[in-house]
């Protein structure tokens, strides 16, 4: 009973803790950036969309409050650890080092995740997805073949791949996927990004997709 009361007190103080009293290192975050450039039959280029998605591996604000509560109450370390697990299992002291970020970037550069796919479906992306939704097939030129993207670094912790799909039929692009093989209908997907608006294409148009994955 005494332990439960102490954990409750820590939780209450954590909620009331003022911002900036206790500072923790910023957690590792992953940012995906997709720049979409439409290339018409005349070779004119237009940037039609730029999408950014950011995910943090830890909740730094909550961790800071809980650490403040620990310092203020002088609670035993074991109580603090139990409170941490009970109140927020997602909070972890996860921090990928600079050298680790560069290593992950280099692993991706050496991987097969360089094939750029496009699809016409607009359903929100889900973790269980395995490819573009309603992916182009005969609209691609050549048919059933995703664009092969370049693989470079765009900084110490950024993996970049740039690919250009051309179409030989009318099509509407609404989602992008980065895959491990060129042929449609298979491969492993690294990421899928759904656009906010339609990208209308005519025969002869191209879509250049610039994908950046930042681990910082």
ABEGO torsion letter per residue (X at the ends): XAAAAAAAAAAAAAAABBBGABBBBBBBBBBBBBBBBBBBAAGBBBBABBBBBBBBABBAAAAAAAAAAAAAAGBBAAAAAAAAAAABAABBBBBBBAAAAAAAAAAAAABABABBBBBABABBBBAABABBBGBBBAABOBBGBBBBBBBBBAEAABBBBBBBBBBABBBBBABBBBBABABBGBEBBABBBBBABBBBBBBGBBBBBBBBBBBX
